[in-house]
Amino acid sequence: MWKNIVRNVLIALAILSGLALGFTNTDVDVDGLKFWQTSSTTSTTMPKVTTSSMTYGRFLDYLEMGWIKRVDLYDNSRNAIVEASSPELGNRPQYIRVEIPAGASQLIIKLKEYNVDFDAHATENSNFIADTIGNILVPVAFIAGLILLFQNSENLPGGMGQGPMNLGKSPARFQRRPDTGVMFNDIAGIDEAKSEFEEIVSFLKQPDKYTVVGAKIPKGILLVGPPGTGKTLLAKAIANEADVPFFNVAGSEFVEMFIGIGAARVRDLFKKASENAPCIVFIDEIDAVGRERGAGVGGGNDEREQTLNQLLTEMDGFKENKGVIVVGATNRVDILDSALLRPGRFDRQVTVNLPDRLGRAAILNVHARNKPLSEDVSLIQLANRTPGFSGADLANLLNEAAILATRYKKSLITRNEVNEAADRIIGGIAGASMEDTKNKRLIAYHEVGHAITGSVLRSHDEVEKITLTPRGSAKGLTWFTPEEDQNLLSRSELLARIITTLGGRAAEQVVFGNPEITTGASNDLQQVTNLARQMVTRFGMSNIGPIALEDENTGQVFLGGGLSKGPDFADNIADRIDNEVRKIVTYCEQKAVEIVLDNRVVIDLIVEKLMDVETIDGPEFRQLLGTYTVLPNKKVPYVSKLD
């Protein structure tokens, strides 16, 4: 419909503009003669038939020779049609056009002097009408068309009604009976958060059960967690399960460059919510409007803060148990204004963390419902291999596997497609295989060095796979899979990680010598330095003592009760930190070199096989290594030294 409105306005403007412009100045040939026609810029018509034109000087010459018989003046004596005849012209009257200069004030006197008949013609009504249309009606029509377009702005693309006439209206999408397609049964891995929302649904359906004992339902619930953990999915589920009106809006949609628009939209949103209570208002990425005040230009009194102030007022102005529940979602709760988080506004904060191993298995089961999986696909093993994956990552993994199965023209998703999809997400897209050169052999020793050191250390995870297939910027990769999710790390586990990370460089040093150590370990060195520094400054795992020397968020070093960014610290604390970091890294490097020297023979054997097949799985690698080395039992639990 909006296209028709725009088209009609443009057509009307085109017609009116054509009427205003009238005819253009053209010379039209008719039977060998030329007619001087009118233009909207001239005020009169010249109906005489003209055969030519002449200059004003030549016209004066004709006047002195007595050849001018009559002169008709037009356009306030700026143009003239001259009737001339002479023996040279055969005494036949001709009409010639002459442009009169602006300074020719003596023309009338000369015409009287030579007894020439002349006449001056006034403005005609037809041109007055054209000028009126051009000067008045076209602008009026243009303004009327714009008003018509703005009043019908709800027909613009998207159907949001956010035209210039609706800037103060709420941009929230409204569903009286929401059908989001998501139920609580479709959500897995976040059971604690789901139970909180099941209680909200129960209140919306049976409010008397709570009010009879004086219970008050929370006015606001804030979902906090990393991206992709299912915060928006929970909002969709609660809307579908509660079956009440649902308002969905993003925080960035409130903030505009026009002063007062954001606050007006907030007022309009909560007015509509009150009219449709009980209902749910979901504000996604609320940190876009709820950021802490006082950080903007001019002390923070900007449009965003006015919008936040209005939001605070509206949320605190609800009557008790009115049935309007605000659900917010953010992954930056640390930057939200404290007034927004207090009880009475967002009474509850529900943390949606990354799923654990059992949660990942449940999420994979949900997303595998509509996918034909082969019998060799184990979702439990896939859950063990994907620590740190969010629900969105796991959904993407199975989708990538389905795409690969389609590419390979398979009717079932097999283990190969699932493993390849996991490798693509973790390491990147596979590149072309390297030629059998010195670099390939050096990379093979580097990766086997990582695998060997990680396997013989009891506190390190098991090897999942070793590959020489380039992925992303890495020419080779070694994957380790933990037996369980590691939320807490011991000092021995941190040291084992540093030793394993340095194992690749240690293998280069032992096999090829110090002159042949390459730049391939540059990223490894950055990782071990950062991890060793955290052990000293954050975890208290050094000779300095069990004290925190560095702020976890800012990286600034503590000095007494304050913070400092400068290089001069009390009691040379910066030098002491550097010395402790150097001690840890040096110790771990020596252990890595020792492990490589003890397993020199098996390293050569595994490298030769890796050069041939390019990829070795974890069980096969451990079988080869176990024939030459006694591997520790990493599944034996720790025993307290006090026992």
C-alpha positions as CSV (number, residue, x, y, z in Angstrom):
1,M,0.0,0.0,0.0
2,W,2.9,2.4,0.8
3,K,4.1,2.0,-2.8
4,N,0.8,3.2,-4.1
5,I,0.8,6.2,-1.9
6,V,4.3,7.3,-2.9
7,R,3.4,6.7,-6.6
8,N,0.2,8.8,-6.4
9,V,2.0,11.7,-4.7
10,L,4.8,11.7,-7.3
11,I,2.3,11.6,-10.2
12,A,0.4,14.5,-8.8
13,L,3.5,16.5,-8.3
14,A,4.6,15.8,-11.9
15,I,1.3,16.9,-13.3
16,L,1.2,20.1,-11.3
17,S,4.9,20.9,-12.2
18,G,4.1,20.4,-15.9
19,L,1.2,22.9,-15.6
20,A,3.4,25.4,-13.9
21,L,6.2,25.2,-16.3
22,G,3.9,25.7,-19.3
23,F,5.5,25.7,-22.8
24,T,9.2,25.9,-23.3
25,N,10.9,28.5,-25.5
26,T,11.2,26.8,-28.9
27,D,11.3,27.7,-32.5
28,V,8.9,25.6,-34.6
29,D,9.1,25.4,-38.3
30,V,5.7,25.9,-40.1
31,D,5.7,26.3,-43.9
32,G,9.2,27.7,-43.9
33,L,8.3,30.4,-41.2
34,K,9.2,30.5,-37.5
35,F,6.8,31.4,-34.7
36,W,8.2,32.9,-31.5
37,Q,6.4,31.0,-28.7
38,T,6.0,31.7,-25.0
39,S,7.6,30.5,-21.8
40,S,6.5,30.6,-18.2
41,T,9.4,33.0,-17.6
42,T,8.1,35.6,-20.1
43,S,4.9,37.6,-19.3
44,T,3.5,38.0,-22.8
45,T,3.0,36.3,-26.1
46,M,4.3,37.3,-29.5
47,P,1.8,36.2,-32.1
48,K,3.6,37.8,-35.1
49,V,5.2,35.6,-37.7
50,T,9.0,36.2,-37.8
51,T,11.4,35.1,-40.4
52,S,14.6,36.3,-38.6
53,S,16.1,38.3,-35.9
54,M,18.4,41.3,-35.8
55,T,20.6,43.2,-33.4
56,Y,19.6,46.4,-31.8
57,G,22.3,48.4,-33.7
58,R,21.1,47.0,-37.1
59,F,17.5,47.9,-36.0
60,L,18.7,51.6,-35.5
61,D,20.3,51.5,-39.0
62,Y,17.0,50.4,-40.5
63,L,15.2,53.1,-38.5
64,E,17.4,55.8,-39.9
65,M,16.9,54.5,-43.5
66,G,13.1,54.6,-43.1
67,W,12.6,50.9,-43.5
68,I,10.8,50.4,-40.1
69,K,7.0,50.7,-40.5
70,R,5.7,49.5,-37.2
71,V,7.1,48.3,-33.8
72,D,5.3,46.1,-31.2
73,L,7.0,46.2,-27.8
74,Y,6.7,43.2,-25.4
75,D,8.0,42.2,-22.0
76,N,8.2,45.8,-20.7
77,S,10.0,46.9,-23.8
78,R,12.7,44.2,-23.6
79,N,11.6,42.5,-26.9
80,A,10.0,43.8,-30.0
81,I,8.5,42.6,-33.3
82,V,9.5,45.0,-36.1
83,E,7.6,45.3,-39.4
84,A,10.1,46.3,-42.0
85,S,10.0,46.8,-45.8
86,S,12.4,48.2,-48.4
87,P,13.3,48.1,-52.1
88,E,16.1,45.6,-51.3
89,L,13.5,43.3,-49.7
90,G,11.1,43.7,-52.6
91,N,8.8,46.1,-50.7
92,R,7.3,43.0,-49.0
93,P,6.6,43.4,-45.3
94,Q,8.7,41.2,-43.0
95,Y,8.5,40.7,-39.3
96,I,11.8,40.6,-37.4
97,R,12.5,40.0,-33.7
98,V,14.7,42.5,-31.9
99,E,16.0,42.3,-28.3
100,I,16.0,45.8,-26.8
101,P,18.9,46.6,-24.4
102,A,18.1,47.7,-20.9
103,G,19.7,51.1,-21.4
104,A,17.8,52.1,-24.5
105,S,15.7,54.8,-22.9
106,Q,15.6,57.0,-26.0
107,L,13.9,54.4,-28.2
108,I,10.4,55.9,-27.9
109,I,11.8,59.4,-28.8
110,K,13.5,58.0,-31.9
111,L,10.3,56.2,-32.9
112,K,8.3,59.4,-32.7
113,E,11.1,61.3,-34.5
114,Y,10.8,59.0,-37.5
115,N,7.0,58.8,-37.3
116,V,7.0,55.1,-36.7
117,D,3.8,53.5,-35.4
118,F,4.5,51.6,-32.2
119,D,2.5,49.9,-29.5
120,A,3.3,48.3,-26.1
121,H,1.5,45.1,-25.0
122,A,0.5,44.4,-21.5
123,T,0.6,41.0,-19.5
124,E,-2.0,38.4,-20.5
125,N,-4.1,36.5,-18.0
126,S,-3.0,33.0,-19.3
127,N,0.5,33.6,-18.1
128,F,-0.7,35.0,-14.8
129,I,-2.5,31.7,-14.2
130,A,0.6,29.7,-15.1
131,D,2.8,31.8,-12.7
132,T,0.2,31.4,-9.9
133,I,0.2,27.6,-10.3
134,G,4.0,27.5,-10.4
135,N,4.6,29.8,-7.4
136,I,1.8,28.7,-5.1
137,L,0.0,25.5,-6.0
138,V,3.1,23.3,-6.6
139,P,4.6,23.9,-3.1
140,V,1.2,23.4,-1.5
141,A,0.7,20.1,-3.3
142,F,4.2,19.0,-2.3
143,I,3.6,19.7,1.4
144,A,0.2,18.0,1.2
145,G,1.9,14.9,-0.3
146,L,4.5,14.8,2.5
147,I,1.8,15.1,5.1
148,L,-0.2,12.3,3.5
149,L,2.9,10.1,3.3
150,F,3.8,10.7,7.0
151,Q,0.2,10.0,8.2
152,N,0.3,6.6,6.4
153,S,3.8,5.8,7.7
154,E,2.5,2.6,9.3
155,N,2.4,1.2,5.7
156,L,6.1,1.7,5.3
157,P,8.3,-1.4,5.1
158,G,8.4,-3.4,8.3
159,G,5.0,-2.3,9.5
160,M,6.6,-0.6,12.5
161,G,4.8,2.7,12.1
162,Q,8.0,4.5,12.9
163,G,7.6,7.4,10.4
164,P,8.2,11.0,11.4
165,M,4.7,11.3,12.7
166,N,5.2,8.3,15.0
167,L,8.6,9.0,16.5
168,G,7.3,9.0,20.0
169,K,5.4,5.7,19.7
170,S,6.8,2.5,21.2
171,P,8.8,0.4,18.7
172,A,7.9,-2.8,20.5
173,R,6.5,-5.8,18.6
174,F,3.2,-6.8,20.1
175,Q,1.5,-10.2,20.1
176,R,-1.8,-10.6,21.9
177,R,-1.5,-14.4,21.7
178,P,2.1,-15.0,21.1
179,D,3.2,-18.0,19.0
180,T,7.0,-18.0,19.2
181,G,7.3,-21.7,18.5
182,V,9.4,-22.3,21.7
183,M,8.2,-24.2,24.7
184,F,9.9,-25.1,28.0
185,N,10.4,-28.7,26.6
186,D,12.6,-27.1,23.8
187,I,15.0,-25.7,26.3
188,A,17.7,-27.8,27.9
189,G,21.0,-27.3,29.8
190,I,19.7,-24.3,31.9
191,D,17.3,-26.1,34.3
192,E,17.8,-23.6,37.1
193,A,16.9,-20.6,35.0
194,K,13.9,-22.5,33.5
195,S,12.5,-23.3,36.9
196,E,12.5,-19.5,37.8
197,F,10.4,-18.8,34.7
198,E,8.1,-21.7,35.3
199,E,7.2,-19.9,38.5
200,I,6.4,-16.7,36.6
201,V,4.2,-18.6,34.3
202,S,2.4,-20.1,37.2
203,F,1.8,-16.6,38.7
204,L,0.4,-15.3,35.4
205,K,-2.0,-18.3,35.1
206,Q,-3.0,-18.6,38.8
207,P,-2.2,-15.3,40.6
208,D,-4.6,-16.0,43.4
209,K,-2.4,-18.9,44.6
210,Y,0.3,-16.3,45.4
211,T,-1.7,-13.3,46.6
212,V,-3.7,-15.3,49.1
213,V,-0.5,-15.7,51.2
214,G,0.7,-12.2,50.6
215,A,3.3,-13.1,48.0
216,K,4.4,-10.5,45.5
217,I,5.6,-11.5,42.1
218,P,8.8,-9.9,41.0
219,K,8.2,-6.8,38.8
220,G,11.4,-7.4,36.8
221,I,13.6,-10.3,36.0
222,L,17.1,-9.7,34.6
223,L,18.7,-12.5,32.6
224,V,22.5,-12.4,32.8
225,G,24.9,-14.6,30.9
226,P,27.3,-14.9,28.0
227,P,26.0,-14.7,24.4
228,G,24.3,-17.7,23.0
229,T,23.3,-19.3,26.3
230,G,19.6,-19.0,25.7
231,K,18.4,-15.8,27.3
232,T,16.2,-14.7,24.4
233,L,15.0,-18.4,24.0
234,L,13.8,-18.3,27.6
235,A,11.8,-15.1,26.9
236,K,10.2,-16.8,23.9
237,A,9.3,-19.8,26.0
238,I,7.7,-17.8,28.8
239,A,5.6,-15.9,26.3
240,N,4.4,-19.1,24.7
241,E,3.7,-20.9,27.9
242,A,2.0,-18.1,29.7
243,D,-0.2,-17.3,26.8
244,V,-0.5,-13.6,27.7
245,P,0.2,-10.5,25.6
246,F,3.9,-10.2,24.8
247,F,5.9,-7.0,24.0
248,N,9.3,-7.5,22.5
249,V,11.8,-4.7,22.0
250,A,15.5,-4.1,21.8
251,G,17.2,-1.6,24.1
252,S,18.8,0.2,21.2
253,E,15.4,1.0,19.7
254,F,14.7,3.5,22.5
255,V,17.7,5.7,21.9
256,E,17.4,8.3,19.1
257,M,19.3,11.4,18.1
258,F,16.2,13.5,18.8
259,I,15.8,14.8,22.3
260,G,13.0,13.3,24.3
261,I,12.1,10.6,21.7
262,G,13.5,7.7,23.8
263,A,11.6,8.8,27.0
264,A,8.4,9.2,25.0
265,R,8.8,5.6,23.6
266,V,9.3,4.2,27.1
267,R,6.1,6.0,28.3
268,D,4.2,4.7,25.4
269,L,5.4,1.1,25.9
270,F,4.4,1.0,29.5
271,K,1.1,2.6,28.8
272,K,0.3,-0.1,26.3
273,A,1.5,-2.8,28.7
274,S,-0.8,-1.5,31.5
275,E,-3.7,-1.5,29.1
276,N,-3.0,-5.2,28.2
277,A,-2.1,-6.5,31.7
278,P,-1.3,-9.2,32.6
279,C,1.5,-9.2,30.1
280,I,5.2,-9.6,29.6
281,V,7.6,-6.9,28.4
282,F,10.9,-8.3,27.1
283,I,13.8,-5.8,26.6
284,D,16.7,-7.5,24.8
285,E,20.2,-6.1,25.3
286,I,19.0,-3.7,28.0
287,D,22.6,-2.5,28.5
288,A,22.1,-0.3,25.4
289,V,19.8,2.0,27.4
290,G,20.6,1.0,31.0
291,R,24.3,1.8,31.1
292,E,25.5,3.6,34.2
293,R,24.8,7.3,34.3
294,G,27.4,10.0,34.4
295,A,29.7,8.8,31.6
296,G,28.3,10.9,28.7
297,V,29.1,14.3,27.3
298,G,28.5,17.2,29.7
299,G,28.3,15.0,32.8
300,G,26.2,12.4,31.2
301,N,23.0,14.4,30.7
302,D,22.4,13.0,27.2
303,E,19.4,11.5,25.4
304,R,20.2,7.9,26.6
305,E,20.2,9.0,30.2
306,Q,16.9,10.7,29.9
307,T,15.6,7.5,28.4
308,L,17.0,5.5,31.4
309,N,15.5,7.9,33.9
310,Q,12.1,7.4,32.3
311,L,12.5,3.6,32.4
312,L,13.4,3.8,36.1
313,T,10.3,5.9,36.8
314,E,8.0,3.6,34.8
315,M,9.3,0.4,36.4
316,D,9.0,1.8,39.9
317,G,5.5,3.2,39.2
318,F,3.6,-0.1,38.9
319,K,1.0,-1.0,41.3
320,E,1.5,-4.2,43.3
321,N,0.6,-7.4,41.5
322,K,-0.7,-5.5,38.5
323,G,0.5,-8.3,36.2
324,V,3.1,-6.5,34.1
325,I,6.4,-8.3,34.3
326,V,9.5,-6.8,32.7
327,V,12.2,-9.3,31.5
328,G,15.5,-7.9,30.6
329,A,18.5,-9.6,29.0
330,T,22.2,-8.6,28.9
331,N,25.7,-10.0,28.9
332,R,27.1,-6.8,30.4
333,V,25.5,-6.6,33.8
334,D,28.7,-4.9,35.2
335,I,27.9,-1.7,33.3
336,L,24.3,-1.4,34.2
337,D,23.2,1.5,36.5
338,S,22.8,0.5,40.1
339,A,19.4,2.1,40.3
340,L,18.1,-0.3,37.7
341,L,19.2,-3.4,39.6
342,R,17.7,-2.6,43.0
343,P,14.7,-4.5,44.3
344,G,11.5,-2.9,43.1
345,R,12.7,-2.8,39.6
346,F,14.7,-5.9,38.7
347,D,14.0,-7.9,41.8
348,R,15.7,-11.0,40.5
349,Q,18.9,-11.7,38.6
350,V,18.9,-15.1,36.8
351,T,22.3,-16.1,35.7
352,V,22.4,-18.2,32.5
353,N,25.8,-19.8,32.4
354,L,27.5,-21.9,29.8
355,P,26.1,-25.5,30.1
356,D,28.1,-28.3,31.8
357,R,28.7,-31.7,30.2
358,L,25.3,-33.1,31.1
359,G,23.7,-29.8,29.9
360,R,25.5,-30.0,26.6
361,A,24.3,-33.5,26.1
362,A,20.7,-32.4,26.8
363,I,21.0,-29.5,24.4
364,L,22.4,-31.8,21.6
365,N,19.4,-34.1,22.1
366,V,17.0,-31.2,21.6
367,H,18.7,-30.0,18.5
368,A,19.1,-33.5,17.1
369,R,15.3,-34.2,17.1
370,N,14.7,-33.3,13.5
371,K,18.1,-34.6,12.2
372,P,18.7,-38.2,11.0
373,L,21.8,-39.3,12.9
374,S,23.8,-42.5,12.2
375,E,24.2,-45.1,14.9
376,D,27.9,-44.3,15.1
377,V,27.2,-40.7,16.4
378,S,27.5,-40.4,20.1
379,L,26.1,-37.2,21.5
380,I,27.7,-38.0,24.9
381,Q,31.2,-38.1,23.3
382,L,30.4,-34.9,21.4
383,A,29.3,-33.2,24.6
384,N,32.6,-34.3,26.3
385,R,34.5,-32.8,23.3
386,T,32.9,-29.4,23.4
387,P,33.6,-27.8,26.8
388,G,32.9,-24.1,26.7
389,F,30.3,-24.4,23.9
390,S,27.1,-22.4,24.4
391,G,23.7,-23.6,23.3
392,A,23.9,-21.6,20.1
393,D,27.3,-23.1,19.4
394,L,26.0,-26.6,19.8
395,A,23.0,-25.9,17.5
396,N,25.4,-24.5,14.9
397,L,27.6,-27.6,15.2
398,L,24.8,-30.0,14.3
399,N,23.6,-27.7,11.6
400,E,27.1,-27.6,10.0
401,A,27.1,-31.4,10.2
402,A,23.8,-31.6,8.4
403,I,25.1,-29.2,5.7
404,L,28.2,-31.4,5.3
405,A,26.1,-34.5,5.0
406,T,24.1,-32.8,2.2
407,R,27.3,-31.8,0.5
408,Y,28.5,-35.4,0.5
409,K,25.1,-36.6,-0.7
410,K,24.4,-38.7,2.4
411,S,20.9,-39.4,3.8
412,L,22.3,-39.7,7.4
413,I,24.6,-37.6,9.4
414,T,27.5,-39.8,10.3
415,R,30.4,-39.5,12.8
416,N,32.7,-38.1,10.2
417,E,30.4,-35.1,9.4
418,V,30.0,-34.4,13.2
419,N,33.7,-34.5,13.8
420,E,34.5,-32.4,10.8
421,A,31.9,-29.8,11.9
422,A,33.4,-29.7,15.4
423,D,36.9,-29.2,13.9
424,R,35.6,-26.4,11.7
425,I,34.1,-24.6,14.6
426,I,37.1,-25.1,16.9
427,G,40.0,-24.7,14.5
428,G,38.6,-23.1,11.4
429,I,38.1,-24.3,7.8
430,A,40.5,-26.9,6.7
431,G,43.2,-25.9,4.2
432,A,45.1,-27.8,1.5
433,S,47.6,-30.4,2.8
434,M,51.2,-29.3,3.0
435,E,53.9,-30.8,0.8
436,D,56.4,-33.2,2.4
437,T,59.0,-30.6,3.1
438,K,61.3,-29.5,6.0
439,N,58.5,-27.2,7.4
440,K,56.0,-30.0,7.5
441,R,58.4,-32.2,9.4
442,L,59.2,-29.4,11.8
443,I,55.5,-28.8,12.4
444,A,54.9,-32.5,13.0
445,Y,57.6,-32.6,15.7
446,H,56.1,-29.4,17.2
447,E,52.6,-30.9,17.5
448,V,53.9,-34.3,18.8
449,G,55.9,-32.4,21.4
450,H,52.6,-30.9,22.7
451,A,51.0,-34.3,22.7
452,I,53.8,-36.2,24.4
453,T,54.2,-33.7,27.3
454,G,50.4,-33.5,27.9
455,S,50.1,-37.3,27.9
456,V,52.8,-38.1,30.4
457,L,51.7,-35.5,32.9
458,R,49.0,-36.8,35.3
459,S,47.4,-33.3,35.8
460,H,46.8,-32.7,32.1
461,D,43.9,-33.6,29.8
462,E,44.0,-36.5,27.4
463,V,44.9,-36.0,23.7
464,E,41.8,-36.0,21.4
465,K,43.5,-35.6,18.0
466,I,46.8,-34.6,16.3
467,T,46.6,-33.3,12.8
468,L,48.9,-31.6,10.2
469,T,45.9,-30.3,8.3
470,P,46.0,-26.5,8.3
471,R,43.0,-24.8,9.9
472,G,42.7,-21.0,10.0
473,S,46.1,-19.5,10.7
474,A,47.4,-22.7,12.3
475,K,49.5,-25.1,10.2
476,G,48.9,-28.0,12.7
477,L,46.8,-28.6,15.7
478,T,46.7,-30.8,18.9
479,W,43.4,-31.1,20.7
480,F,43.0,-32.1,24.3
481,T,39.7,-33.2,25.9
482,P,39.0,-32.9,29.6
483,E,37.2,-35.7,31.4
484,E,35.0,-33.2,33.2
485,D,34.2,-29.5,33.2
486,Q,37.0,-27.7,35.0
487,N,35.6,-24.8,37.0
488,L,38.6,-24.8,39.4
489,L,42.2,-25.4,38.5
490,S,44.9,-26.5,40.9
491,R,48.5,-25.3,40.8
492,S,49.7,-28.6,39.4
493,E,47.1,-28.3,36.6
494,L,48.3,-24.8,35.7
495,L,51.9,-25.9,35.7
496,A,51.0,-28.9,33.5
497,R,49.3,-26.6,31.0
498,I,52.4,-24.4,30.8
499,I,54.7,-27.4,30.4
500,T,52.5,-28.8,27.6
501,T,52.3,-25.5,25.8
502,L,56.1,-25.3,25.9
503,G,56.4,-28.9,24.7
504,G,56.3,-27.9,21.0
505,R,59.2,-25.5,21.3
506,A,61.1,-28.0,23.5
507,A,60.7,-30.7,20.7
508,E,62.1,-28.2,18.1
509,Q,65.0,-27.4,20.4
510,V,65.9,-31.1,21.2
511,V,65.5,-32.4,17.6
512,F,66.8,-29.6,15.5
513,G,69.0,-27.6,17.9
514,N,68.8,-24.1,19.2
515,P,69.7,-22.5,15.9
516,E,66.6,-24.1,14.3
517,I,64.0,-22.9,16.8
518,T,61.3,-21.2,14.8
519,T,58.7,-18.5,15.3
520,G,55.9,-21.1,15.4
521,A,55.9,-21.0,19.2
522,S,55.2,-17.2,19.5
523,N,51.6,-17.7,20.4
524,D,52.5,-20.4,22.9
525,L,55.0,-18.1,24.6
526,Q,52.3,-15.4,25.0
527,Q,49.9,-17.9,26.6
528,V,52.4,-19.3,29.1
529,T,53.6,-15.8,30.1
530,N,50.0,-14.6,30.7
531,L,49.1,-17.8,32.6
532,A,52.3,-17.6,34.8
533,R,51.6,-13.9,35.5
534,Q,48.1,-14.7,36.7
535,M,49.5,-17.4,39.0
536,V,51.6,-14.7,40.6
537,T,49.3,-11.7,40.7
538,R,45.8,-13.2,41.0
539,F,46.0,-16.7,42.3
540,G,48.7,-16.2,44.9
541,M,50.7,-19.2,43.6
542,S,54.3,-17.8,44.0
543,N,56.9,-17.0,46.7
544,I,55.5,-13.5,47.0
545,G,52.7,-15.0,49.0
546,P,48.9,-15.6,48.9
547,I,48.0,-12.0,48.0
548,A,46.2,-10.4,45.0
549,L,48.5,-8.0,43.2
550,E,46.4,-7.3,40.2
551,D,42.8,-6.3,39.5
552,E,41.0,-9.1,37.6
553,N,39.0,-6.7,35.4
554,T,41.4,-3.8,34.7
555,G,44.8,-5.4,35.1
556,Q,46.0,-2.6,37.3
557,V,48.5,-3.5,40.1
558,F,47.4,-3.0,43.7
559,L,49.4,-0.7,46.0
560,G,48.1,-0.9,49.6
561,G,44.5,0.2,49.3
562,G,44.8,1.9,45.9
563,L,45.7,1.3,42.3
564,S,48.5,2.5,40.2
565,K,49.4,2.3,36.5
566,G,52.9,3.7,36.8
567,P,56.2,1.8,36.6
568,D,57.3,2.7,40.1
569,F,55.8,0.4,42.7
570,A,56.4,0.1,46.4
571,D,59.2,-2.3,47.4
572,N,60.0,-3.1,43.8
573,I,56.9,-5.2,43.5
574,A,57.0,-5.0,39.6
575,D,60.5,-6.5,39.6
576,R,59.5,-9.2,42.0
577,I,56.5,-10.1,39.9
578,D,58.7,-10.4,36.8
579,N,61.2,-12.6,38.6
580,E,58.5,-15.0,39.8
581,V,57.0,-15.2,36.3
582,R,60.4,-16.0,34.9
583,K,61.0,-18.7,37.5
584,I,57.8,-20.4,36.7
585,V,58.3,-20.3,32.9
586,T,61.9,-21.5,33.2
587,Y,61.0,-24.4,35.4
588,C,58.3,-25.5,33.1
589,E,60.6,-25.2,30.1
590,Q,63.2,-27.5,31.8
591,K,60.5,-30.1,32.5
592,A,59.3,-30.0,28.9
593,V,62.8,-30.5,27.6
594,E,63.3,-33.4,30.0
595,I,60.1,-35.1,28.9
596,V,61.0,-34.8,25.2
597,L,64.5,-36.2,25.9
598,D,63.1,-39.2,27.8
599,N,60.7,-40.0,24.9
600,R,63.0,-39.2,22.0
601,V,62.6,-42.6,20.3
602,V,58.8,-42.8,20.3
603,I,58.6,-39.1,19.2
604,D,60.5,-40.1,15.9
605,L,58.2,-43.1,15.4
606,I,55.0,-41.1,15.9
607,V,56.2,-38.2,13.7
608,E,56.9,-40.7,10.8
609,K,53.4,-42.0,11.1
610,L,51.9,-38.5,11.3
611,M,53.8,-37.5,8.2
612,D,52.1,-40.4,6.4
613,V,48.5,-40.2,7.6
614,E,48.5,-36.5,8.7
615,T,45.9,-37.2,11.4
616,I,46.1,-39.4,14.5
617,D,43.2,-39.9,16.9
618,G,43.8,-39.9,20.7
619,P,43.3,-43.7,21.3
620,E,45.7,-44.6,18.5
621,F,48.3,-42.1,19.8
622,R,48.1,-43.4,23.3
623,Q,48.5,-47.0,22.0
624,L,51.7,-46.1,20.2
625,L,53.0,-44.1,23.1
626,G,52.1,-46.8,25.6
627,T,54.5,-49.3,24.0
628,Y,57.5,-47.2,25.0
629,T,56.3,-45.2,28.0
630,V,54.3,-45.9,31.1
631,L,51.3,-43.6,31.0
632,P,49.7,-42.3,34.2
633,N,46.2,-43.2,35.2
634,K,44.5,-39.8,35.0
635,K,41.2,-41.0,36.3
636,V,42.5,-41.8,39.8
637,P,41.0,-39.2,42.2
638,Y,43.3,-37.0,44.3
639,V,44.0,-38.2,47.9
640,S,44.4,-35.7,50.7
641,K,48.0,-35.6,52.1
642,L,46.5,-35.4,55.6
643,D,45.0,-38.9,55.3
